[in-house]
Amino acid sequence: MTQYAEIFPPGEFLKDELDTRNWTQTEFAEIIGRPLRLVNDIITGKKSITPETAIQLSESLGTSPELWMNLESQFQLSKVRTSDSAIKRKAALHEKFPVREMTKRGWIDETDNIDVLEKQCIDYFEINDVTQSPMLLHAAKKTSYSDISILQLSWLFRAKKIARTQIIQRFSKKALAKNLDELKNLMSAPEEARHVTRILNNCGIRFVIVEAFPGSKIDGACFWLSATEPVIAMSTRLDRIDNFWFVLRHEIEHVIQGDGKNGQPLIDENVGDQSIEELPNIEIVANNAASEFCISKVDLENYISRVNPYYFSNKRVLGFAARLSLHPGIVVGQLHNRFKEYQNLRRHLAKIRSIVVESTPHDGWGSTYPI
């Protein structure tokens, strides 16, 4: 806590000056040509020193007028400045947490009471006081792996709170493995994604969708409510069929591997971008599983070698997708990742968010999930 030196009213300094000179208040009032009551009120702190009075004091006592104005301003500030003022506490809270965004989303209530606002942040992030940093074990699909931002943590805690409201089957790794084929069969059309939540829930995986904060660049995450309660959260920020299935399978692999269950927080970056050389091994494993799930490496390589250099031919893409019972957007997404030619056949990258959220607990895009 910041400590401030004790500030005395200017009148005490004036009294000391008069005592040093053996001047009475009456005598001093006559010297400066002001009423005795004014001099007495300044000494007792009832009156403030004005610029006019500061000049008179400086001329009579051999000081500068700035001295008396500075003494007055410091004294006036000391009467309203406190180390734990509401403004200072609120500024610190806004600097540490995305209070404004959380209020806009309805995650915390809007209030002018700083005590209530601090209590809401403490409860939201499950910390003991506002000086503590929140922590949540997870494995997340996001753009940068250097550190986890408070925007990303806020998103994760919201996903966690929504996941806690779900009552589902007990998690079974065996059941998940059996249902991967059923999930893959849903990739033929965007509408089939409405079954994802049901299948995951039947395997004991909680699945939630939360809109990401602008600039947070997080696509998905895997974390655990307990050692037997995995959660997959997604933001669908890109809202493309290829990205949805890649991110989903990526997070499923984290569940299979038990990533984020124990130890330090696991931060994912650049998921899906196989050109990154410094990806953590768990992300490489999850990326490979997601790529193989979307289109097997053998099938993709055979297609590329067979149609080269016409792998972005609309007719050939449609034929390849039909042969694999995939939506053509899945094929286009894998080709984009392979060749970095992102403008080709983008019309096939169908939107999918509006379909998925119909059957999935979700938060954002104008609605707040009731907790």
N, C-alpha and C positions, 0 to 999 in steps of 0.2 A: 504494500500500500504506500502511495506517495505521501511524504511528510512535508508540511509547509512550516516555515519559521513563523513564530508568533508576530503578528502585525499590531502595532500600537496606533491609536488615533493621532492625527497631527497635533491636536491640542496638547498632548503630553509633551511633545517636543517644544511647542511654544511656551509652555509653563516652565520647562527647564531653562529656556533662553531668558525668560523674565527673571527667574530666580538667580541666574548667573549675574545679571546686571542689577539685582536688587530693585527691580521695577515692580510696582504694584499694577494690577489690572487697570485701575483708574488712570494711573500715570501713562500706561501704554496706550490706552484708548485716546487720551489727549494728544499723544505724539502722532498717531496715524489718522486722527480726526474721525474716528468712528465711535458709535455708541458703546458704552461700557457693557451693555447686555450682549452685544455681538461678540466682544472679546471673551466674555464669560462662557457664551454658548459654544464657541470654537474650542476653548480649553476643556469643557465638559463633554465634547463630542456631540452636541445637539445641532450644531451648524457645520456645514461643509465649507471648505475653503474654495472660494471662487477665483477666477483669474485676476479680478480686480484686487481682491484681498491678498492674493499671493504676491502681487507687485508691491503692495503696501508693506507686507511683512518683510520682503527682501530688502526694500530700501531702508527700513528702520532697523533691521538686524544685521545688515551686511551680508546677506545670502543671495542666492539666485531665486527668482520666482519659480523656476523649474523644480527646485528642491521641494517646495511646498505643494506644488501640483502633483509631483510624483508621490509624495507622502500621502496625499489625499486619495489618489487613484489606487494605490496599493491597499490602503485601508478599506476603500469601498469594495474592491475585488475580494478582499479577505472575508468580507461578510457574506458573500454569496458562493464562494468557491469552497467545495468540499471534495475530499479524495474519493468519495463513493457516490457522487452525484448521479441522478437518474440518467442524465444525458451521457455522461462518461460510460456508465455501465451499458447503456443501450448501444452506443457506438462500438464498444468492445464486442458485444454480442453479434452485431451485424458484421463485424470484421471477421469473426471466427466462424459463424454459421450463415447459410443462405436464408436468413430470416424472412426477407421479403418474398422470395420465391416459395418458401414453405407456406407462408401465409396465403399467397395467391392460390396455391394448390389446395388449400383447406387442410393441410397436414397439422398446422397449429392454428389457434384462434388469434385473430387480430386483437391487440390490447395496448393501451397506453401505460398500463401498470408494469413497471420493469420487473417487479418481483414475480408476477404471474408469467411474464414472458420468459424469464430465466428458468422458472420451474418447468415450463412447457418444453424448453430445449433440453433440460436435464432429463426429463422423462422420455423425450423422443429418442435421444441418443443413448439412453440407458447408462448415464454417467453419474458420479456422485456430486459434482459441482461444475460450474461453467468453465473452470480452469483446466479441467481434465479433457484429454483428447479421446474421442470415441474410437472404438475398434470393433471390427467384425471380420471373422475368418471367412474367406471366400476365394473362389477362383473365377476371375471375371474376364469376359471378352471385351476389350476396349482398345483404343488406338495407341495409348502410351503405357509402357510398363515401368516408367521411372519412379512413379509414386502414385498413391491414390489420393485424389482430391476430395475436399469436403463435399463437393457437388455429387461425386460418385458415392461417397459414404451415405449422404442423405438419401440418395436413390435406393441404395442397398437396404437401409433401415426401413424405408417405406415398404419395400418388397417383403422384408422380414415380418413386418406387422400384418401385412395382408395374408402372408402364408400361414401365420399362426391361427387365423380364423378358419382354416380349412380342416375338415375331418375326413380323412381318406384311409385307404388300405395301408397295412404295414408294408414298409419297403421290402422288396424282394429283388435282389440282383438277378436271380434266375428268371423271374417273370419279365424283367426288363429286357434281358437278352432274347427271350422268346418273342417279345412284342416289337422288336426292331424291324422285322419284316413287315408287320402290320403298319407300322409308321411309314415305311418306305413305299407301301402301296398307296399312300395318300398323296404322293408327289405328282400324280398325273393331272391334277386340277386344283386351282386355288381353293375351291369350295370344300375340298376334302379336309382341309386344315382344321375345320371345326371339330374334328374328332380327336385332335392331339391331346387336349386337356384330359379327356376321359381315359385315354389309353395310359397316359402318364400317371394319373391318379390311381388307376387300377394296379399299377406297379409300385405304388407307394411314394411317388414323386409329386410334391406340390409344385404347381406351375402357375406363375403370375406374370402379368405384363404391366409395366410402369413406364410412363412417358419419361424420357430422359430430360434433364435440364439442358438448356442451350449451352453448347460448348463443353459438355461433360464427356461426349464421345464414348459412351459406354453402350454396348450392344446386348450383352447378356452376362449372367453370372451364375455360378453354382455355389451354394453355401448350405450349411446344415443347422437345423434347429437343435438337433441332438445327433448322436452317433448313428441313429437309425431313421433320421427324418431329413432327407435331402430336399433341397428347393432349387428349382431352376427359374430364374427371373430373366425376362427379356424386355428390351425397350422398343423393338421394331422401328428404330429411328430411321432406317433406310427404306422400310416398307416395300421390300421386293421379295418375290417368291424365292429366288435363289438365296438371298441373304438369310431369310427366315429359316430355311431348312439347314443351311450350313451352320448358323449359330446354334440352332436347337441341337443338332447332332454333336456339335462341339461341346456343349454343356452336358449333354448326356454322357459323353466320354469322361468328363470330369467326375460325374456321379459314379460311373463304373469303376474308375480308378480310385475313388475316395478322396479326390483332391479337395482341399479346403476343409477337410474334416478335423485335422489336427495340426499343430505346429503354428508357424507364423502365417500371416495372411498371404495368399498366393495371388499375385497380380498378373493379369493377362494383357498382352499388347499385340496389336497388328495381327489379330487372328485371321487366318485365311490367306495372309500374304506370305507365301512360302519363300520370298526372296530375302526376308529378314534373316540375318545370320545369327543374331544374338537372342533368339527366342528361348525362353525357358523350355526345358525338355518336356514338361507336362503340356505345354502349348503345342509343341511339335506333334506330340502323340495325339492330342485332341484335334489338331488341324488335319492330320493324316486320316483319322477316323471319319471326320466330317467330309473330306474330299472323296474318300472311298465310298461313303454312304450315298453321296449325291450321284456320282458316276465312278464306277470302278476304274482304276488306273489302266487296266488292260483294255477295257472298252474304249476309253478316251484316246489312248495311244493308237489303237487300231483305226478309230475314226479319223484321227488327224493324218495318219500315214496314208489312208485310203483316199481321202478327198483333197489332200494338200495340192495347191495352196487355197482351195475353196472351202475351208472349214467354216467360214462365215456366210456361206451360201444359204439363203433362206430355205430353199427346197431341201438341201442336204441336212440342215439342222432339224427341220420338221420331221424328216424321215428317220433320222437318228433318234430323236426324242420318242417318236411313235414306237420304234423297235424296242426301246427300253421302258416303255410305258411311263414316260416322264413328261412333265410340262416342258415345252421348249425353253422357257425361262431358266430352268435348271441347267440346261446345256449351255445356253448363252452365258450364264454366270460363270460356269467353269472355264469356258473359252476366254472370257474377259480376264479371269485371274491368270490364265496360262499365258496369253499373248499381250496383255495390257492394252488392248485395243477396245476401250470402253464405250465407244460410240456406235459400234456395230450391233444391229438388231435389238436395240434397247426397247423397242415396242413389245418384245416378248417378256420383259421383266414385270410381270403382273403384280399389282398391289395385293396385299394379303391381310393387312392389319385388321380392317373392318370385319373380316370373316372370323379371324381367330378370337377377337375380343368378345364376340357374341357368346362364346361358351367358356370364357376364361375370366377369372377374377382380375380386374384391371383398374388402373388409376391414371388419370390424365386426359388430355384432349377435351377439356371442359367438364369432366366428371371426377368426383372424389369417391373413392371406395369407402363405404361405411365401416368403421372399426369401433 
